[in-house]
Amino acid sequence: MEYGIISCIPILVLIVGALITKKMPEMIILSSLVGAILVYKQNFFPNYLQMIYSAISNESYQFLLMILLGFGGMIRLFEKSGALQGFSNIIGKFANTRKKSMLLTWLMGIIMFVDDYLNVLAVSFAMKETTDRNRIPREHLAYGVNSMGACVCVLIPFTSWAAFAVGCMADQGLGFGDYLRAIPFMFFPLVAVVVCLLVGLGIIPKVGRLKKAYQRVDEGGPLLVEEKVGASIVNVGDGDNTDVKPSSPLNFFIPIIALIAGMFLCNNDVVSGILIALAVQLVLYLVQKIMTLTEFMDNLFAGISSMAPLAVVICFAYVLNIANTEMGFAEYLIGGMQRMIPESMYALVPAFVFIIVGLVAFAAASFWVLILLTIPIFVPLSTTMGIDPALVVAAIMSGVAFGSKFCFYSDAVFMTSAGTGISNMTQIKVVAPYVLGSAVLAVIFFAAAGLIMT
C-alpha cells in the first residue's frame, strides 16, 4: 500500500505535540501508536505489541541498551568512588576559567572519538563538575557535548559510524579510500566542530537561549534550571555526593583507557570495552578498599536502574521508526525531493542531498538506517550526473550528523540530557542558531564544491 503524505502524520503528531505539551516521552508513545493505527487499522493493538517486541529484539536497540546500562553503572561508580572528583581536581588546575573549561571539553570530545555514545556520556560526566565550578551554564556544556559526538565520529575514519558507511559504500564499488576523500568535503561536521570551539572561546558571540543562560548565571541564578515541563528524562549525575572523598584521578583514567583498549581489541565493540572497564573498576576499588563488594554491586545496579526511563523512551522511538519504515516515510520524502531537481541544477545535487538527508534525519531520527538507504540511491545518481561520488558521500554523512545533533528525539540528544540535566527541547533551542547557521554554511560550501567539481 502506498501511504504517500499519510506517512508524515506520526512525525507531525510528535513534532506538534511536543512543541505544544513539552512532554516528549508521552508524545513519542502517542506518535508510535498513531503509526501503528495507520499501518494496521482495526488490528493495531496486537500488531502494536508485536512492534514493541520487534523494537526490543532489534540488534541496534539491544546494542544501545547495553551501552546505556553499562555507562549508567560506570558513571555511578566513578562518582561514588571519588574518581570523578579526583579527576575534576586535576583538570581544575588547568581549566580555571570558562574559556579553558570549554576548550578542554572540546578537546575531550575529540579524544573520545571512537563512538558517539561514549563521547556524549563520558565527556558530559567528566566535565560537569569543572564547568559548574567555573560558573558555566549547563546549557553550554550540553551544546559543547552535543556538537562533538556524531560530528567527530563521521570525520575520523576509525569509528563505528565510518566503518558502517564504508560497508554500505562497498556495495557501490567504493571503499575506504573513497571515504577518506570524502572527509574534506564533510562541510557540516567540519563547520559545526569549529563553531563549537569558537563559541567556547568567546570568538563567536553567545546568542539566543545560550546568551540568556549566561545572563541568568552572571546575575546569581542557578547553573541548572529545574524545568517543570520538558524536563530531562534521566539525570544520573547530580546525586548527593557530599560524603564522597576524592580519590586518585587514575581511578577514572585507567577504566577509560581499559574501555578504549578493550574496544580496539574486540573489533571496536563498545559493549566489550564497557564490560572490561567495569571489571577494571571492580579490581581498582576493591584493592584500594574504596568500596566493599556489596557497595560496588549496589552502586552498579543503582546506576543501571537510573537509565531505565531513557531506555524505555528510546524503545518507543524505535517503534515509531518501525511504523515509519512500514509506511515508506523516508522513501516518500527522498523520492519527492529527488524529483524536484531539474537537469540544469545537477551541479547543486550535493547541496540538495545534504538538505534532503538532513531533513529526513531530523524528522525520522534514523541515522545508520538512513546511510544504508541513501547511499544506494544517491551514489549511482551522482555517477550518472558526472558528480564525484565522494562529494555525495560527504553530503550524506553531513546530513546524518545534522540530524543526530538537531533531532529532538534522537538517542544522542537524550544521552546529552542524561549527562547534563538539560532537557531535549531546551537543548534544541540552545543549539538552533549555531546548528542552523552551520547548516546554511554547509549548503553554500556544497553548492560551491558542486559547481567547481562538476
Secondary structure in CASP SS format (residue, H / E / C, confidence):
PFRMAT SS
TARGET T0000
AUTHOR 0000-0000-0000
METHOD secondary structure of the structure
MODEL  1
M C 1.00
E C 1.00
Y C 1.00
G H 1.00
I H 1.00
I H 1.00
S H 1.00
C H 1.00
I H 1.00
P H 1.00
I H 1.00
L H 1.00
V H 1.00
L H 1.00
I H 1.00
V H 1.00
G H 1.00
A H 1.00
L H 1.00
I H 1.00
T H 1.00
K C 1.00
K C 1.00
M H 1.00
P H 1.00
E H 1.00
M H 1.00
I H 1.00
I H 1.00
L H 1.00
S H 1.00
S H 1.00
L H 1.00
V H 1.00
G H 1.00
A H 1.00
I H 1.00
L H 1.00
V H 1.00
Y H 1.00
K H 1.00
Q H 1.00
N H 1.00
F H 1.00
F H 1.00
P H 1.00
N H 1.00
Y H 1.00
L H 1.00
Q H 1.00
M H 1.00
I H 1.00
Y H 1.00
S H 1.00
A H 1.00
I H 1.00
S H 1.00
N C 1.00
E H 1.00
S H 1.00
Y H 1.00
Q H 1.00
F H 1.00
L H 1.00
L H 1.00
M H 1.00
I H 1.00
L H 1.00
L H 1.00
G H 1.00
F H 1.00
G H 1.00
G H 1.00
M H 1.00
I H 1.00
R H 1.00
L H 1.00
F H 1.00
E H 1.00
K H 1.00
S C 1.00
G C 1.00
A H 1.00
L H 1.00
Q H 1.00
G H 1.00
F H 1.00
S H 1.00
N H 1.00
I H 1.00
I H 1.00
G H 1.00
K C 1.00
F C 1.00
A C 1.00
N C 1.00
T C 1.00
R H 1.00
K H 1.00
K H 1.00
S H 1.00
M H 1.00
L H 1.00
L H 1.00
T H 1.00
W H 1.00
L H 1.00
M H 1.00
G H 1.00
I H 1.00
I H 1.00
M C 1.00
F C 1.00
V C 1.00
D C 1.00
D H 1.00
Y H 1.00
L H 1.00
N H 1.00
V H 1.00
L H 1.00
A H 1.00
V H 1.00
S H 1.00
F H 1.00
A H 1.00
M H 1.00
K H 1.00
E H 1.00
T H 1.00
T H 1.00
D H 1.00
R H 1.00
N C 1.00
R C 1.00
I C 1.00
P C 1.00
R H 1.00
E H 1.00
H H 1.00
L H 1.00
A H 1.00
Y H 1.00
G H 1.00
V H 1.00
N H 1.00
S H 1.00
M H 1.00
G H 1.00
A H 1.00
C H 1.00
V H 1.00
C H 1.00
V H 1.00
L H 1.00
I C 1.00
P C 1.00
F C 1.00
T C 1.00
S H 1.00
W H 1.00
A H 1.00
A H 1.00
F H 1.00
A H 1.00
V H 1.00
G H 1.00
C H 1.00
M H 1.00
A H 1.00
D C 1.00
Q C 1.00
G C 1.00
L C 1.00
G C 1.00
F H 1.00
G H 1.00
D H 1.00
Y H 1.00
L H 1.00
R H 1.00
A H 1.00
I H 1.00
P H 1.00
F H 1.00
M C 1.00
F H 1.00
F H 1.00
P H 1.00
L H 1.00
V H 1.00
A H 1.00
V H 1.00
V H 1.00
V H 1.00
C H 1.00
L H 1.00
L H 1.00
V H 1.00
G H 1.00
L C 1.00
G C 1.00
I C 1.00
I C 1.00
P C 1.00
K C 1.00
V C 1.00
G H 1.00
R H 1.00
L H 1.00
K H 1.00
K H 1.00
A H 1.00
Y H 1.00
Q H 1.00
R H 1.00
V H 1.00
D H 1.00
E C 1.00
G C 1.00
G C 1.00
P C 1.00
L C 1.00
L C 1.00
V C 1.00
E C 1.00
E C 1.00
K C 1.00
V C 1.00
G C 1.00
A C 1.00
S C 1.00
I C 1.00
V C 1.00
N C 1.00
V C 1.00
G C 1.00
D C 1.00
G C 1.00
D C 1.00
N C 1.00
T C 1.00
D C 1.00
V C 1.00
K C 1.00
P C 1.00
S C 1.00
S C 1.00
P C 1.00
L H 1.00
N H 1.00
F H 1.00
F H 1.00
I H 1.00
P H 1.00
I H 1.00
I H 1.00
A H 1.00
L H 1.00
I H 1.00
A H 1.00
G H 1.00
M H 1.00
F H 1.00
L H 1.00
C C 1.00
N C 1.00
N C 1.00
D C 1.00
V H 1.00
V H 1.00
S H 1.00
G H 1.00
I H 1.00
L H 1.00
I H 1.00
A H 1.00
L H 1.00
A H 1.00
V H 1.00
Q H 1.00
L H 1.00
V H 1.00
L H 1.00
Y H 1.00
L H 1.00
V H 1.00
Q C 1.00
K C 1.00
I C 1.00
M C 1.00
T C 1.00
L H 1.00
T H 1.00
E H 1.00
F H 1.00
M H 1.00
D H 1.00
N H 1.00
L H 1.00
F H 1.00
A H 1.00
G H 1.00
I H 1.00
S H 1.00
S H 1.00
M C 1.00
A H 1.00
P H 1.00
L H 1.00
A H 1.00
V H 1.00
V H 1.00
I H 1.00
C H 1.00
F H 1.00
A H 1.00
Y H 1.00
V H 1.00
L H 1.00
N H 1.00
I H 1.00
A H 1.00
N H 1.00
T H 1.00
E H 1.00
M H 1.00
G C 1.00
F H 1.00
A H 1.00
E H 1.00
Y H 1.00
L H 1.00
I H 1.00
G H 1.00
G H 1.00
M H 1.00
Q H 1.00
R C 1.00
M C 1.00
I C 1.00
P C 1.00
E H 1.00
S H 1.00
M H 1.00
Y H 1.00
A H 1.00
L H 1.00
V H 1.00
P H 1.00
A H 1.00
F H 1.00
V H 1.00
F H 1.00
I H 1.00
I H 1.00
V H 1.00
G H 1.00
L H 1.00
V H 1.00
A H 1.00
F H 1.00
A H 1.00
A H 1.00
A C 1.00
S C 1.00
F C 1.00
W H 1.00
V H 1.00
L H 1.00
I H 1.00
L H 1.00
L H 1.00
T H 1.00
I H 1.00
P H 1.00
I H 1.00
F H 1.00
V H 1.00
P H 1.00
L H 1.00
S H 1.00
T H 1.00
T H 1.00
M C 1.00
G C 1.00
I C 1.00
D C 1.00
P H 1.00
A H 1.00
L H 1.00
V H 1.00
V H 1.00
A H 1.00
A H 1.00
I H 1.00
M H 1.00
S H 1.00
G H 1.00
V H 1.00
A H 1.00
F H 1.00
G H 1.00
S H 1.00
K H 1.00
F H 1.00
C C 1.00
F C 1.00
Y C 1.00
S C 1.00
D H 1.00
A H 1.00
V H 1.00
F H 1.00
M H 1.00
T H 1.00
S H 1.00
A H 1.00
G H 1.00
T H 1.00
G C 1.00
I C 1.00
S C 1.00
N H 1.00
M H 1.00
T H 1.00
Q H 1.00
I H 1.00
K H 1.00
V H 1.00
V H 1.00
A H 1.00
P H 1.00
Y H 1.00
V H 1.00
L H 1.00
G H 1.00
S H 1.00
A H 1.00
V H 1.00
L H 1.00
A H 1.00
V H 1.00
I H 1.00
F H 1.00
F H 1.00
A H 1.00
A H 1.00
A H 1.00
G H 1.00
L H 1.00
I H 1.00
M H 1.00
T C 1.00
END
